[in-house]
Amino acid sequence: MEEGLEDVKRGNNTHILQEFILMGALVGKGYSPERAYETVEEWERTGESKLLQKSKNM
């Protein structure tokens, strides 16, 4: 939650929207909202999603 607030403070709308879209796609595939959030955050942390890492630093 704190990371999301930091993105909002920085005005990093692209990153926020990318995370929401990915989470929504995972929920649509049957993930629980909590698991979708954890998965997307893990992709960002581990570098599995280059897109999320790039937009995080915009």
MOPAC internal coordinates of N, CA, C and O (Angstrom, degrees):
PM7 1SCF
backbone

  N    0.0000 0     0.00 0     0.00 0    0    0    0
  C    1.4403 1     0.00 0     0.00 0    1    0    0
  C    1.5214 1   111.01 1     0.00 0    2    1    0
  O    1.2310 1   120.54 1   138.39 1    3    2    1
  N    1.3197 1   116.58 1   -41.61 1    3    2    1
  C    1.4664 1   120.49 1  -179.65 1    5    3    2
  C    1.5272 1   110.89 1   -62.10 1    6    5    3
  O    1.2310 1   120.52 1   141.11 1    7    6    5
  N    1.3396 1   116.61 1   -38.89 1    7    6    5
  C    1.4627 1   120.01 1   179.88 1    9    7    6
  C    1.5211 1   110.21 1   -62.26 1   10    9    7
  O    1.2310 1   120.57 1   138.44 1   11   10    9
  N    1.3084 1   116.51 1   -41.56 1   11   10    9
  C    1.4573 1   121.17 1   178.90 1   13   11   10
  C    1.5167 1   111.83 1   -61.98 1   14   13   11
  O    1.2310 1   120.53 1   139.07 1   15   14   13
  N    1.3194 1   116.59 1   -40.93 1   15   14   13
  C    1.4606 1   120.72 1   178.24 1   17   15   14
  C    1.5215 1   111.19 1   -65.57 1   18   17   15
  O    1.2310 1   120.58 1   142.92 1   19   18   17
  N    1.3278 1   116.51 1   -37.08 1   19   18   17
  C    1.4660 1   120.02 1   177.08 1   21   19   18
  C    1.5243 1   110.72 1   -64.85 1   22   21   19
  O    1.2310 1   120.24 1   139.85 1   23   22   21
  N    1.3443 1   117.14 1   -40.15 1   23   22   21
  C    1.4676 1   120.47 1   177.40 1   25   23   22
  C    1.5208 1   110.50 1   -61.79 1   26   25   23
  O    1.2310 1   120.33 1   139.40 1   27   26   25
  N    1.3264 1   116.97 1   -40.60 1   27   26   25
  C    1.4628 1   121.12 1   179.06 1   29   27   26
  C    1.5253 1   109.68 1   -64.09 1   30   29   27
  O    1.2310 1   120.03 1   135.34 1   31   30   29
  N    1.3300 1   117.55 1   -44.66 1   31   30   29
  C    1.4625 1   121.27 1  -179.92 1   33   31   30
  C    1.5240 1   111.71 1   -61.33 1   34   33   31
  O    1.2310 1   120.83 1   143.59 1   35   34   33
  N    1.3280 1   116.01 1   -36.41 1   35   34   33
  C    1.4695 1   120.44 1   179.63 1   37   35   34
  C    1.5221 1   111.56 1   -80.18 1   38   37   35
  O    1.2310 1   120.42 1   170.74 1   39   38   37
  N    1.3305 1   116.81 1    -9.26 1   39   38   37
  C    1.4629 1   119.94 1  -178.55 1   41   39   38
  C    1.5111 1   112.68 1    73.79 1   42   41   39
  O    1.2310 1   120.72 1  -152.19 1   43   42   41
  N    1.3188 1   116.23 1    27.81 1   43   42   41
  C    1.4611 1   121.30 1  -176.59 1   45   43   42
  C    1.5300 1   110.10 1   -86.73 1   46   45   43
  O    1.2310 1   121.20 1  -112.06 1   47   46   45
  N    1.3267 1   115.32 1    67.94 1   47   46   45
  C    1.4614 1   120.71 1  -176.27 1   49   47   46
  C    1.5198 1   112.82 1   -65.50 1   50   49   47
  O    1.2310 1   119.83 1   144.78 1   51   50   49
  N    1.3223 1   117.92 1   -35.22 1   51   50   49
  C    1.4680 1   120.94 1  -179.95 1   53   51   50
  C    1.5171 1   110.30 1   -59.28 1   54   53   51
  O    1.2310 1   120.67 1   133.12 1   55   54   53
  N    1.3023 1   116.32 1   -46.88 1   55   54   53
  C    1.4624 1   121.18 1  -178.63 1   57   55   54
  C    1.5322 1   110.97 1   -64.33 1   58   57   55
  O    1.2310 1   120.63 1   135.66 1   59   58   57
  N    1.3015 1   116.39 1   -44.34 1   59   58   57
  C    1.4634 1   121.36 1  -179.84 1   61   59   58
  C    1.5232 1   110.00 1   -60.17 1   62   61   59
  O    1.2310 1   120.42 1   132.91 1   63   62   61
  N    1.3218 1   116.81 1   -47.09 1   63   62   61
  C    1.4644 1   120.44 1  -179.55 1   65   63   62
  C    1.5194 1   111.94 1   -64.83 1   66   65   63
  O    1.2310 1   119.98 1   140.75 1   67   66   65
  N    1.3201 1   117.64 1   -39.25 1   67   66   65
  C    1.4673 1   120.41 1   178.04 1   69   67   66
  C    1.5249 1   110.50 1   -60.97 1   70   69   67
  O    1.2310 1   120.59 1   136.29 1   71   70   69
  N    1.3198 1   116.48 1   -43.71 1   71   70   69
  C    1.4639 1   119.51 1   179.35 1   73   71   70
  C    1.5292 1   111.18 1   -62.91 1   74   73   71
  O    1.2310 1   120.43 1   134.91 1   75   74   73
  N    1.3292 1   116.78 1   -45.09 1   75   74   73
  C    1.4716 1   119.91 1  -179.95 1   77   75   74
  C    1.5236 1   111.71 1   -63.27 1   78   77   75
  O    1.2310 1   120.47 1   138.88 1   79   78   77
  N    1.3225 1   116.71 1   -41.12 1   79   78   77
  C    1.4605 1   120.16 1   179.53 1   81   79   78
  C    1.5231 1   110.70 1   -63.81 1   82   81   79
  O    1.2310 1   120.39 1   134.55 1   83   82   81
  N    1.3242 1   116.86 1   -45.45 1   83   82   81
  C    1.4673 1   119.89 1   178.78 1   85   83   82
  C    1.5260 1   111.39 1   -63.34 1   86   85   83
  O    1.2310 1   120.51 1   137.68 1   87   86   85
  N    1.3234 1   116.62 1   -42.32 1   87   86   85
  C    1.4676 1   119.58 1   178.46 1   89   87   86
  C    1.5233 1   110.48 1   -63.37 1   90   89   87
  O    1.2310 1   120.16 1   138.43 1   91   90   89
  N    1.3214 1   117.31 1   -41.57 1   91   90   89
  C    1.4610 1   121.02 1   178.71 1   93   91   90
  C    1.5185 1   111.73 1   -62.21 1   94   93   91
  O    1.2310 1   120.56 1   139.56 1   95   94   93
  N    1.3228 1   116.54 1   -40.44 1   95   94   93
  C    1.4639 1   120.20 1   178.59 1   97   95   94
  C    1.5254 1   110.44 1   -64.35 1   98   97   95
  O    1.2310 1   120.41 1   140.11 1   99   98   97
  N    1.3184 1   116.83 1   -39.89 1   99   98   97
  C    1.4718 1   119.86 1   179.56 1  101   99   98
  C    1.5232 1   111.16 1   -68.24 1  102  101   99
  O    1.2310 1   120.17 1   139.41 1  103  102  101
  N    1.3268 1   117.29 1   -40.59 1  103  102  101
  C    1.4706 1   120.27 1   176.74 1  105  103  102
  C    1.5303 1   109.23 1   -61.79 1  106  105  103
  O    1.2310 1   120.31 1   140.03 1  107  106  105
  N    1.3270 1   117.01 1   -39.97 1  107  106  105
  C    1.4571 1   121.13 1   177.18 1  109  107  106
  C    1.5135 1   112.80 1   -62.85 1  110  109  107
  O    1.2310 1   120.32 1   154.20 1  111  110  109
  N    1.3219 1   117.00 1   -25.80 1  111  110  109
  C    1.4587 1   121.98 1   177.81 1  113  111  110
  C    1.5306 1   112.03 1   -87.76 1  114  113  111
  O    1.2310 1   120.53 1  -178.97 1  115  114  113
  N    1.3440 1   116.59 1     1.03 1  115  114  113
  C    1.4509 1   119.51 1   175.58 1  117  115  114
  C    1.5173 1   116.05 1   109.06 1  118  117  115
  O    1.2310 1   119.79 1   179.04 1  119  118  117
  N    1.3267 1   118.00 1    -0.96 1  119  118  117
  C    1.4621 1   120.36 1   177.34 1  121  119  118
  C    1.5295 1   109.05 1   -71.19 1  122  121  119
  O    1.2310 1   120.40 1   -30.68 1  123  122  121
  N    1.3129 1   116.85 1   149.32 1  123  122  121
  C    1.4613 1   119.72 1   170.96 1  125  123  122
  C    1.5295 1   106.86 1   -72.31 1  126  125  123
  O    1.2310 1   119.60 1   -24.03 1  127  126  125
  N    1.3217 1   118.36 1   155.97 1  127  126  125
  C    1.4746 1   119.22 1   178.05 1  129  127  126
  C    1.5312 1   112.42 1   -56.22 1  130  129  127
  O    1.2310 1   120.48 1   141.64 1  131  130  129
  N    1.3154 1   116.70 1   -38.36 1  131  130  129
  C    1.4658 1   120.25 1  -179.82 1  133  131  130
  C    1.5247 1   110.90 1   -65.64 1  134  133  131
  O    1.2310 1   120.58 1   135.89 1  135  134  133
  N    1.3300 1   116.49 1   -44.11 1  135  134  133
  C    1.4656 1   120.13 1  -179.72 1  137  135  134
  C    1.5269 1   110.09 1   -66.86 1  138  137  135
  O    1.2310 1   120.16 1   141.60 1  139  138  137
  N    1.3432 1   117.29 1   -38.40 1  139  138  137
  C    1.4600 1   120.66 1   178.32 1  141  139  138
  C    1.5247 1   110.35 1   -61.18 1  142  141  139
  O    1.2310 1   120.52 1   134.35 1  143  142  141
  N    1.3277 1   116.62 1   -45.65 1  143  142  141
  C    1.4651 1   121.36 1   178.79 1  145  143  142
  C    1.5300 1   110.52 1   -60.18 1  146  145  143
  O    1.2310 1   120.58 1   131.78 1  147  146  145
  N    1.3204 1   116.50 1   -48.22 1  147  146  145
  C    1.4661 1   120.70 1  -179.15 1  149  147  146
  C    1.5249 1   111.38 1   -62.08 1  150  149  147
  O    1.2310 1   120.37 1   140.81 1  151  150  149
  N    1.3182 1   116.91 1   -39.19 1  151  150  149
  C    1.4631 1   121.41 1  -179.57 1  153  151  150
  C    1.5166 1   111.17 1   -65.33 1  154  153  151
  O    1.2310 1   120.31 1   133.22 1  155  154  153
  N    1.3219 1   117.02 1   -46.78 1  155  154  153
  C    1.4656 1   121.04 1  -179.42 1  157  155  154
  C    1.5316 1   110.13 1   -64.44 1  158  157  155
  O    1.2310 1   119.94 1   137.78 1  159  158  157
  N    1.3108 1   117.72 1   -42.22 1  159  158  157
  C    1.4653 1   120.48 1   177.82 1  161  159  158
  C    1.5312 1   110.78 1   -64.03 1  162  161  159
  O    1.2310 1   120.11 1   142.15 1  163  162  161
  N    1.3222 1   117.39 1   -37.85 1  163  162  161
  C    1.4664 1   120.79 1   177.68 1  165  163  162
  C    1.5240 1   110.30 1   -65.25 1  166  165  163
  O    1.2310 1   120.09 1   137.69 1  167  166  165
  N    1.3359 1   117.42 1   -42.31 1  167  166  165
  C    1.4626 1   120.69 1   177.76 1  169  167  166
  C    1.5148 1   110.58 1   -57.77 1  170  169  167
  O    1.2310 1   120.79 1   140.49 1  171  170  169
  N    1.3161 1   116.09 1   -39.51 1  171  170  169
  C    1.4651 1   120.34 1   179.57 1  173  171  170
  C    1.5279 1   111.04 1   -69.42 1  174  173  171
  O    1.2310 1   120.46 1   133.53 1  175  174  173
  N    1.3169 1   116.73 1   -46.47 1  175  174  173
  C    1.4742 1   122.05 1  -177.93 1  177  175  174
  C    1.5204 1   112.09 1   -63.08 1  178  177  175
  O    1.2310 1   120.45 1   135.96 1  179  178  177
  N    1.3316 1   116.74 1   -44.04 1  179  178  177
  C    1.4616 1   120.93 1  -174.33 1  181  179  178
  C    1.5190 1   113.54 1   -83.09 1  182  181  179
  O    1.2310 1   120.60 1   167.58 1  183  182  181
  N    1.3258 1   116.45 1   -12.42 1  183  182  181
  C    1.4574 1   119.51 1  -178.04 1  185  183  182
  C    1.5122 1   113.04 1    86.58 1  186  185  183
  O    1.2310 1   120.49 1  -174.71 1  187  186  185
  N    1.3299 1   116.66 1     5.29 1  187  186  185
  C    1.4643 1   119.68 1   178.91 1  189  187  186
  C    1.5224 1   110.78 1   -61.18 1  190  189  187
  O    1.2310 1   120.31 1   148.24 1  191  190  189
  N    1.3240 1   117.01 1   -31.76 1  191  190  189
  C    1.4603 1   121.30 1   176.59 1  193  191  190
  C    1.5237 1   109.08 1  -107.99 1  194  193  191
  O    1.2310 1   121.05 1   -79.43 1  195  194  193
  N    1.3100 1   115.60 1   100.57 1  195  194  193
  C    1.4718 1   120.53 1   177.21 1  197  195  194
  C    1.5228 1   110.65 1   -64.40 1  198  197  195
  O    1.2310 1   120.54 1   146.91 1  199  198  197
  N    1.3320 1   116.57 1   -33.09 1  199  198  197
  C    1.4569 1   121.51 1   179.50 1  201  199  198
  C    1.5295 1   110.85 1   -60.74 1  202  201  199
  O    1.2310 1   120.35 1   133.22 1  203  202  201
  N    1.3253 1   116.93 1   -46.78 1  203  202  201
  C    1.4679 1   120.19 1   179.80 1  205  203  202
  C    1.5209 1   111.41 1   -66.00 1  206  205  203
  O    1.2310 1   120.43 1   139.36 1  207  206  205
  N    1.3247 1   116.78 1   -40.64 1  207  206  205
  C    1.4609 1   118.75 1   179.11 1  209  207  206
  C    1.5151 1   111.02 1   -63.70 1  210  209  207
  O    1.2310 1   120.51 1   138.54 1  211  210  209
  N    1.3344 1   116.63 1   -41.46 1  211  210  209
  C    1.4625 1   120.57 1  -179.42 1  213  211  210
  C    1.5286 1   110.59 1   -64.66 1  214  213  211
  O    1.2310 1   120.15 1   133.02 1  215  214  213
  N    1.3333 1   117.31 1   -46.98 1  215  214  213
  C    1.4642 1   119.50 1  -177.13 1  217  215  214
  C    1.5270 1   111.70 1   -70.60 1  218  217  215
  O    1.2310 1   119.74 1   153.63 1  219  218  217
  N    1.3240 1   118.10 1   -26.37 1  219  218  217
  C    1.4694 1   121.62 1   178.42 1  221  219  218
  C    1.5347 1   109.71 1   -62.51 1  222  221  219
  O    1.2310 1   120.60 1   146.96 1  223  222  221
  N    1.3048 1   116.45 1   -33.04 1  223  222  221
  C    1.4679 1   121.44 1  -175.82 1  225  223  222
  C    1.5218 1   113.26 1   -95.59 1  226  225  223
  O    1.2310 1   119.77 1  -169.22 1  227  226  225
  N    1.3026 1   118.05 1    10.78 1  227  226  225
  C    1.4788 1   120.88 1  -179.93 1  229  227  226
  C    1.5094 1   110.12 1   -74.41 1  230  229  227
  O    1.2310 1   120.10 1   180.00 1  231  230  229

